Amino acid sequence: FFHLQPPAAVQSGGSSGAQLTHRLGCHDRAVLLYEYVGKRIVDLQHTEVPDAYRGRGIAKHLAKAALDFVVEEDLKAHLTCWYIQKYVKENPLPQYLEHLQP
């Protein structure tokens, strides 16, 4: 259902940026951008769903998949993305909350 693209070296500063993607039809895809900002800290930066697919809960699935990844990998998450902040507020599951970076 979702595809995690492994971190790739980014030219500026050598940080690791990556994305979680979900294919929508032939050419469209929903994307969640994230970046490792520390050894075990991931910054969930931005969700993007094409206009034609908005309102179908796709961003919610991206947010859940990203947070489940953080829990499974025992990482800490910094939530830059406003949508993921909203998702956690609406779904304050203990496993998510204990993996948030203060």
GURODREN-812256 format. One record per residue (C-alpha): residue in one letter; residue number from 1; chain; x, y, z. Coordinates in Angstrom, 2 decimals, always signed. Example, Ala and Ser with C-alpha at 12.3 -4.5 7.8 and 13.67 -1.06 7.14 Angstrom:
REM residues 2
<node aa="A" i="1" ch="A" X="+12.30" Y="-4.50" Z="+7.80"/>
<node aa="S" i="2" ch="A" X="+13.67" Y="-1.06" Z="+7.14"/>
REM end
This chain:
REM residues 102
<node aa="F" i="1" ch="A" X="+0.00" Y="+0.00" Z="+0.00"/>
<node aa="F" i="2" ch="A" X="+2.74" Y="+2.48" Z="+0.98"/>
<node aa="H" i="3" ch="A" X="+6.33" Y="+2.64" Z="-0.17"/>
<node aa="L" i="4" ch="A" X="+9.09" Y="+3.97" Z="+2.07"/>
<node aa="Q" i="5" ch="A" X="+11.88" Y="+5.45" Z="+0.02"/>
<node aa="P" i="6" ch="A" X="+15.09" Y="+5.06" Z="+1.98"/>
<node aa="P" i="7" ch="A" X="+16.95" Y="+8.18" Z="+3.05"/>
<node aa="A" i="8" ch="A" X="+19.13" Y="+9.65" Z="+0.33"/>
<node aa="A" i="9" ch="A" X="+22.03" Y="+12.00" Z="+0.86"/>
<node aa="V" i="10" ch="A" X="+21.02" Y="+15.55" Z="+0.10"/>
<node aa="Q" i="11" ch="A" X="+23.71" Y="+17.89" Z="-1.21"/>
<node aa="S" i="12" ch="A" X="+23.11" Y="+20.65" Z="+1.35"/>
<node aa="G" i="13" ch="A" X="+24.77" Y="+19.66" Z="+4.60"/>
<node aa="G" i="14" ch="A" X="+24.65" Y="+15.91" Z="+4.00"/>
<node aa="S" i="15" ch="A" X="+21.30" Y="+15.49" Z="+5.77"/>
<node aa="S" i="16" ch="A" X="+19.11" Y="+12.52" Z="+4.92"/>
<node aa="G" i="17" ch="A" X="+15.78" Y="+13.26" Z="+3.28"/>
<node aa="A" i="18" ch="A" X="+13.25" Y="+10.63" Z="+2.32"/>
<node aa="Q" i="19" ch="A" X="+9.61" Y="+10.13" Z="+1.52"/>
<node aa="L" i="20" ch="A" X="+6.74" Y="+7.78" Z="+2.13"/>
<node aa="T" i="21" ch="A" X="+4.65" Y="+7.47" Z="-1.02"/>
<node aa="H" i="22" ch="A" X="+1.30" Y="+6.02" Z="-2.01"/>
<node aa="R" i="23" ch="A" X="+0.48" Y="+5.54" Z="-5.68"/>
<node aa="L" i="24" ch="A" X="-2.87" Y="+6.98" Z="-6.81"/>
<node aa="G" i="25" ch="A" X="-3.84" Y="+5.81" Z="-10.27"/>
<node aa="C" i="26" ch="A" X="-1.27" Y="+5.72" Z="-13.07"/>
<node aa="H" i="27" ch="A" X="+0.66" Y="+8.95" Z="-12.55"/>
<node aa="D" i="28" ch="A" X="-0.42" Y="+10.53" Z="-9.27"/>
<node aa="R" i="29" ch="A" X="+0.96" Y="+9.84" Z="-5.83"/>
<node aa="A" i="30" ch="A" X="+0.52" Y="+11.09" Z="-2.29"/>
<node aa="V" i="31" ch="A" X="+3.75" Y="+11.89" Z="-0.46"/>
<node aa="L" i="32" ch="A" X="+4.91" Y="+12.40" Z="+3.10"/>
<node aa="L" i="33" ch="A" X="+8.34" Y="+14.01" Z="+3.30"/>
<node aa="Y" i="34" ch="A" X="+10.57" Y="+13.27" Z="+6.26"/>
<node aa="E" i="35" ch="A" X="+14.18" Y="+13.80" Z="+7.23"/>
<node aa="Y" i="36" ch="A" X="+16.50" Y="+12.31" Z="+9.83"/>
<node aa="V" i="37" ch="A" X="+17.67" Y="+15.23" Z="+11.96"/>
<node aa="G" i="38" ch="A" X="+19.54" Y="+13.17" Z="+14.53"/>
<node aa="K" i="39" ch="A" X="+20.72" Y="+9.63" Z="+15.04"/>
<node aa="R" i="40" ch="A" X="+17.26" Y="+8.36" Z="+16.04"/>
<node aa="I" i="41" ch="A" X="+15.15" Y="+11.48" Z="+15.38"/>
<node aa="V" i="42" ch="A" X="+12.97" Y="+11.89" Z="+12.30"/>
<node aa="D" i="43" ch="A" X="+11.27" Y="+15.14" Z="+11.32"/>
<node aa="L" i="44" ch="A" X="+7.90" Y="+14.46" Z="+9.70"/>
<node aa="Q" i="45" ch="A" X="+7.85" Y="+17.54" Z="+7.50"/>
<node aa="H" i="46" ch="A" X="+5.05" Y="+17.64" Z="+4.97"/>
<node aa="T" i="47" ch="A" X="+2.14" Y="+15.68" Z="+3.51"/>
<node aa="E" i="48" ch="A" X="+1.01" Y="+16.27" Z="-0.03"/>
<node aa="V" i="49" ch="A" X="-2.08" Y="+14.80" Z="-1.70"/>
<node aa="P" i="50" ch="A" X="-3.07" Y="+15.78" Z="-5.27"/>
<node aa="D" i="51" ch="A" X="-6.16" Y="+18.01" Z="-5.40"/>
<node aa="A" i="52" ch="A" X="-8.23" Y="+15.37" Z="-7.19"/>
<node aa="Y" i="53" ch="A" X="-7.74" Y="+12.97" Z="-4.26"/>
<node aa="R" i="54" ch="A" X="-8.20" Y="+15.31" Z="-1.30"/>
<node aa="G" i="55" ch="A" X="-10.93" Y="+14.62" Z="+1.24"/>
<node aa="R" i="56" ch="A" X="-10.62" Y="+10.83" Z="+0.91"/>
<node aa="G" i="57" ch="A" X="-8.54" Y="+10.21" Z="+4.04"/>
<node aa="I" i="58" ch="A" X="-5.29" Y="+9.62" Z="+2.16"/>
<node aa="A" i="59" ch="A" X="-3.26" Y="+12.07" Z="+4.28"/>
<node aa="K" i="60" ch="A" X="-4.62" Y="+10.33" Z="+7.37"/>
<node aa="H" i="61" ch="A" X="-3.28" Y="+7.01" Z="+6.08"/>
<node aa="L" i="62" ch="A" X="+0.10" Y="+8.64" Z="+5.34"/>
<node aa="A" i="63" ch="A" X="+0.23" Y="+10.07" Z="+8.88"/>
<node aa="K" i="64" ch="A" X="-0.65" Y="+6.71" Z="+10.45"/>
<node aa="A" i="65" ch="A" X="+1.91" Y="+4.86" Z="+8.33"/>
<node aa="A" i="66" ch="A" X="+4.64" Y="+7.37" Z="+9.25"/>
<node aa="L" i="67" ch="A" X="+3.86" Y="+7.22" Z="+12.96"/>
<node aa="D" i="68" ch="A" X="+3.68" Y="+3.42" Z="+12.88"/>
<node aa="F" i="69" ch="A" X="+7.12" Y="+3.46" Z="+11.21"/>
<node aa="V" i="70" ch="A" X="+8.47" Y="+5.70" Z="+13.99"/>
<node aa="V" i="71" ch="A" X="+7.09" Y="+3.31" Z="+16.63"/>
<node aa="E" i="72" ch="A" X="+8.32" Y="+0.14" Z="+14.88"/>
<node aa="E" i="73" ch="A" X="+11.83" Y="+1.56" Z="+14.41"/>
<node aa="D" i="74" ch="A" X="+11.84" Y="+2.98" Z="+17.97"/>
<node aa="L" i="75" ch="A" X="+12.58" Y="+6.50" Z="+16.74"/>
<node aa="K" i="76" ch="A" X="+11.65" Y="+9.91" Z="+18.09"/>
<node aa="A" i="77" ch="A" X="+9.51" Y="+12.12" Z="+15.87"/>
<node aa="H" i="78" ch="A" X="+9.54" Y="+15.87" Z="+15.48"/>
<node aa="L" i="79" ch="A" X="+6.27" Y="+16.99" Z="+13.90"/>
<node aa="T" i="80" ch="A" X="+6.83" Y="+19.90" Z="+11.53"/>
<node aa="C" i="81" ch="A" X="+3.82" Y="+18.94" Z="+9.40"/>
<node aa="W" i="82" ch="A" X="+0.65" Y="+20.61" Z="+10.67"/>
<node aa="Y" i="83" ch="A" X="-1.49" Y="+17.72" Z="+9.42"/>
<node aa="I" i="84" ch="A" X="+0.46" Y="+15.12" Z="+11.41"/>
<node aa="Q" i="85" ch="A" X="+0.24" Y="+17.38" Z="+14.48"/>
<node aa="K" i="86" ch="A" X="-3.55" Y="+17.41" Z="+13.96"/>
<node aa="Y" i="87" ch="A" X="-3.62" Y="+13.62" Z="+13.46"/>
<node aa="V" i="88" ch="A" X="-1.78" Y="+13.01" Z="+16.75"/>
<node aa="K" i="89" ch="A" X="-4.07" Y="+15.43" Z="+18.57"/>
<node aa="E" i="90" ch="A" X="-7.12" Y="+13.55" Z="+17.23"/>
<node aa="N" i="91" ch="A" X="-5.51" Y="+10.12" Z="+17.81"/>
<node aa="P" i="92" ch="A" X="-3.47" Y="+10.49" Z="+21.03"/>
<node aa="L" i="93" ch="A" X="-2.39" Y="+6.85" Z="+21.20"/>
<node aa="P" i="94" ch="A" X="+0.22" Y="+6.15" Z="+23.91"/>
<node aa="Q" i="95" ch="A" X="+2.60" Y="+4.50" Z="+21.44"/>
<node aa="Y" i="96" ch="A" X="+2.60" Y="+7.68" Z="+19.34"/>
<node aa="L" i="97" ch="A" X="+2.87" Y="+10.10" Z="+22.26"/>
<node aa="E" i="98" ch="A" X="+5.86" Y="+8.34" Z="+23.82"/>
<node aa="H" i="99" ch="A" X="+7.77" Y="+8.62" Z="+20.52"/>
<node aa="L" i="100" ch="A" X="+7.29" Y="+12.36" Z="+20.10"/>
<node aa="Q" i="101" ch="A" X="+10.29" Y="+14.57" Z="+20.62"/>
<node aa="P" i="102" ch="A" X="+9.52" Y="+17.09" Z="+23.38"/>
REM end
